[in-house]
Amino acid sequence: MSLCFFVGFPGNLTVLILRPNWQQLSRLTQCLMMNLAFSDLLCLATLPVWIYDEFYGWTLGIVACKIVTFLVYCSIYSSLLTITALSVQRYMQFSPSNLY
């Protein structure tokens, strides 16, 4: 989990800050990519809490547990819906009916 955090967190943060080579992408694609990077960043931000939990047990209380779990589920569902929307948008953009 720590490897995912140390690689994924700076990587998604870099994508949010630099937005490399996005000039050729449509505005909708840029928004979806930003949303995907942000939702992944939100999920990765909770990893230190889960790492601490694995070593020492949950000591933060039931409310903190529910809040962190809620954030993880929201970010995972947001990532899935964003990838689905990106796939549909790309399919509609490059479908064979648009080639003729």
Phi and psi in degrees as GROMACS dihedral restraints (atoms count N, CA, C in turn):
[ dihedral_restraints ]
;  ai    aj    ak    al  type     phi  dphi    fc
    3     4     5     6     1   -69.1    20    10
    4     5     6     7     1   -34.0    20    10
    6     7     8     9     1   -63.7    20    10
    7     8     9    10     1   -42.7    20    10
    9    10    11    12     1   -60.9    20    10
   10    11    12    13     1   -40.1    20    10
   12    13    14    15     1   -67.4    20    10
   13    14    15    16     1   -46.9    20    10
   15    16    17    18     1   -71.5    20    10
   16    17    18    19     1   -21.6    20    10
   18    19    20    21     1   -95.3    20    10
   19    20    21    22     1   -44.1    20    10
   21    22    23    24     1   -75.7    20    10
   22    23    24    25     1   -40.1    20    10
   24    25    26    27     1   -63.4    20    10
   25    26    27    28     1   -52.1    20    10
   27    28    29    30     1   -65.4    20    10
   28    29    30    31     1   -32.7    20    10
   30    31    32    33     1   -64.7    20    10
   31    32    33    34     1   -47.2    20    10
   33    34    35    36     1   -70.0    20    10
   34    35    36    37     1   -33.5    20    10
   36    37    38    39     1   -65.1    20    10
   37    38    39    40     1   -39.2    20    10
   39    40    41    42     1   -64.5    20    10
   40    41    42    43     1   -41.1    20    10
   42    43    44    45     1   -62.3    20    10
   43    44    45    46     1   -41.4    20    10
   45    46    47    48     1   -66.9    20    10
   46    47    48    49     1   -37.1    20    10
   48    49    50    51     1   -82.1    20    10
   49    50    51    52     1   -46.9    20    10
   51    52    53    54     1   -89.7    20    10
   52    53    54    55     1   -32.3    20    10
   54    55    56    57     1    45.6    20    10
   55    56    57    58     1    67.2    20    10
   57    58    59    60     1   -70.1    20    10
   58    59    60    61     1   133.2    20    10
   60    61    62    63     1    50.8    20    10
   61    62    63    64     1    44.3    20    10
   63    64    65    66     1   -99.7    20    10
   64    65    66    67     1     6.3    20    10
   66    67    68    69     1   -66.3    20    10
   67    68    69    70     1   -34.2    20    10
   69    70    71    72     1   -83.3    20    10
   70    71    72    73     1    -7.5    20    10
   72    73    74    75     1   -87.7    20    10
   73    74    75    76     1   152.9    20    10
   75    76    77    78     1   -70.3    20    10
   76    77    78    79     1   165.2    20    10
   78    79    80    81     1   -64.0    20    10
   79    80    81    82     1   -39.2    20    10
   81    82    83    84     1   -64.3    20    10
   82    83    84    85     1   -43.1    20    10
   84    85    86    87     1   -63.1    20    10
   85    86    87    88     1   -40.2    20    10
   87    88    89    90     1   -62.3    20    10
   88    89    90    91     1   -43.0    20    10
   90    91    92    93     1   -64.4    20    10
   91    92    93    94     1   -41.4    20    10
   93    94    95    96     1   -66.6    20    10
   94    95    96    97     1   -38.7    20    10
   96    97    98    99     1   -66.3    20    10
   97    98    99   100     1   -39.2    20    10
   99   100   101   102     1   -65.0    20    10
  100   101   102   103     1   -41.1    20    10
  102   103   104   105     1   -63.7    20    10
  103   104   105   106     1   -40.9    20    10
  105   106   107   108     1   -64.4    20    10
  106   107   108   109     1   -44.5    20    10
  108   109   110   111     1   -64.2    20    10
  109   110   111   112     1   -40.3    20    10
  111   112   113   114     1   -67.2    20    10
  112   113   114   115     1   -42.4    20    10
  114   115   116   117     1   -68.2    20    10
  115   116   117   118     1   -36.6    20    10
  117   118   119   120     1   -65.4    20    10
  118   119   120   121     1   -38.9    20    10
  120   121   122   123     1   -63.6    20    10
  121   122   123   124     1   -39.7    20    10
  123   124   125   126     1   -63.9    20    10
  124   125   126   127     1   -41.7    20    10
  126   127   128   129     1   -67.1    20    10
  127   128   129   130     1   -42.6    20    10
  129   130   131   132     1   -68.6    20    10
  130   131   132   133     1   -26.6    20    10
  132   133   134   135     1   -67.3    20    10
  133   134   135   136     1   -22.0    20    10
  135   136   137   138     1   -87.1    20    10
  136   137   138   139     1    -7.7    20    10
  138   139   140   141     1   -61.0    20    10
  139   140   141   142     1   -40.3    20    10
  141   142   143   144     1   -58.7    20    10
  142   143   144   145     1   -33.7    20    10
  144   145   146   147     1   -65.9    20    10
  145   146   147   148     1   -41.8    20    10
  147   148   149   150     1   -71.1    20    10
  148   149   150   151     1   -33.8    20    10
  150   151   152   153     1   -64.3    20    10
  151   152   153   154     1   -44.6    20    10
  153   154   155   156     1   -60.2    20    10
  154   155   156   157     1   -39.9    20    10
  156   157   158   159     1   -62.9    20    10
  157   158   159   160     1   -39.1    20    10
  159   160   161   162     1   -65.2    20    10
  160   161   162   163     1   -35.2    20    10
  162   163   164   165     1   -84.6    20    10
  163   164   165   166     1   -42.0    20    10
  165   166   167   168     1  -117.0    20    10
  166   167   168   169     1    -4.5    20    10
  168   169   170   171     1    84.2    20    10
  169   170   171   172     1   165.9    20    10
  171   172   173   174     1   -82.3    20    10
  172   173   174   175     1   115.9    20    10
  174   175   176   177     1  -118.5    20    10
  175   176   177   178     1     7.1    20    10
  177   178   179   180     1   -93.8    20    10
  178   179   180   181     1    -4.5    20    10
  180   181   182   183     1    97.3    20    10
  181   182   183   184     1   166.1    20    10
  183   184   185   186     1   -71.4    20    10
  184   185   186   187     1   -34.7    20    10
  186   187   188   189     1   -67.1    20    10
  187   188   189   190     1   -43.9    20    10
  189   190   191   192     1   -64.0    20    10
  190   191   192   193     1   -36.8    20    10
  192   193   194   195     1   -62.4    20    10
  193   194   195   196     1   -44.9    20    10
  195   196   197   198     1   -67.1    20    10
  196   197   198   199     1   -37.7    20    10
  198   199   200   201     1   -67.3    20    10
  199   200   201   202     1   -46.1    20    10
  201   202   203   204     1   -65.3    20    10
  202   203   204   205     1   -41.6    20    10
  204   205   206   207     1   -64.0    20    10
  205   206   207   208     1   -40.5    20    10
  207   208   209   210     1   -61.1    20    10
  208   209   210   211     1   -43.5    20    10
  210   211   212   213     1   -62.3    20    10
  211   212   213   214     1   -40.8    20    10
  213   214   215   216     1   -65.2    20    10
  214   215   216   217     1   -47.1    20    10
  216   217   218   219     1   -64.1    20    10
  217   218   219   220     1   -40.6    20    10
  219   220   221   222     1   -62.2    20    10
  220   221   222   223     1   -42.9    20    10
  222   223   224   225     1   -69.9    20    10
  223   224   225   226     1   -36.0    20    10
  225   226   227   228     1   -67.6    20    10
  226   227   228   229     1   -46.1    20    10
  228   229   230   231     1   -66.5    20    10
  229   230   231   232     1   -35.9    20    10
  231   232   233   234     1   -64.3    20    10
  232   233   234   235     1   -41.1    20    10
  234   235   236   237     1   -62.5    20    10
  235   236   237   238     1   -45.0    20    10
  237   238   239   240     1   -63.9    20    10
  238   239   240   241     1   -44.0    20    10
  240   241   242   243     1   -67.8    20    10
  241   242   243   244     1   -35.3    20    10
  243   244   245   246     1   -67.4    20    10
  244   245   246   247     1   -42.8    20    10
  246   247   248   249     1   -64.3    20    10
  247   248   249   250     1   -38.7    20    10
  249   250   251   252     1   -63.6    20    10
  250   251   252   253     1   -45.9    20    10
  252   253   254   255     1   -63.8    20    10
  253   254   255   256     1   -38.9    20    10
  255   256   257   258     1   -64.8    20    10
  256   257   258   259     1   -39.9    20    10
  258   259   260   261     1   -65.7    20    10
  259   260   261   262     1   -43.6    20    10
  261   262   263   264     1   -64.7    20    10
  262   263   264   265     1   -42.6    20    10
  264   265   266   267     1   -63.0    20    10
  265   266   267   268     1   -42.2    20    10
  267   268   269   270     1   -67.9    20    10
  268   269   270   271     1   -37.2    20    10
  270   271   272   273     1   -64.3    20    10
  271   272   273   274     1   -45.0    20    10
  273   274   275   276     1   -66.2    20    10
  274   275   276   277     1   -32.0    20    10
  276   277   278   279     1   -73.2    20    10
  277   278   279   280     1   -36.9    20    10
  279   280   281   282     1  -114.7    20    10
  280   281   282   283     1    23.7    20    10
  282   283   284   285     1   -70.9    20    10
  283   284   285   286     1   154.4    20    10
  285   286   287   288     1   -60.8    20    10
  286   287   288   289     1   -26.7    20    10
  288   289   290   291     1   -68.1    20    10
  289   290   291   292     1   -23.4    20    10
  291   292   293   294     1   -81.3    20    10
  292   293   294   295     1   -12.9    20    10
  294   295   296   297     1   -82.1    20    10
  295   296   297   298     1   -21.1    20    10
